[in-house]
Amino acid sequence: MLAVDVRQSLRHGETVEEGAARWWRFSAHTVEQHGDYLLAFVDGGVCVGAFEIRSARADEEAGGKYVFDLAPADRFQWALGRRLPLPAGRNPARILTGQALREFLDAQPRQAPATRS
């Protein structure tokens, strides 16, 4: 799972999806291995967008940075407004793997079992 800091995009009047969709520096290997979903975050790692990555391409005119075709990821809408367990660092493009990914997935609220009437 990928995560990107969209606060700069929001300051420039872009939507969360627009900011999350373009010009992120990841390696081709990273996108191939972890590029199913993308979470957008702002200051403090608060999630403001959850997307499925439909496709990705390196934009050579933007120095090989990635551009994503995104769709809202309904399965991760519960994460909006929550703090993400982001790996340490200042890089605006992050990868959630290992313990960080497990913490994120474990934070998903469990649905109450259906009751019979």
SULURJO-V928576 format. One line per field, one symbol per residue. phi: phi as a letter, one per 30 degrees, with the letter a starting at -180 (. if undefined). psi: psi as a letter, one per 20 degrees, with the letter a starting at -180 (. if undefined). A space follows every 10 residues. Layout:
phi = ???
psi = ???
This chain:
phi = .cbbdceddd dciddedddd dbicdbdedd dddbcdbbcc bbeiiddbab bcddabbdcd dciiddcccc becedcddde icddddddkc ddcbbcbhdd dddddddddd ddddccc
psi = pqpqojhggh hjjqrggghh iqlpoqqhgg gghjlgqppp rapjkppiqp qpohrqqpoh ikkjqqpqoq qpnhijhhip iqpqmqqqri piorporchg gggghiipqp qqqqqq.
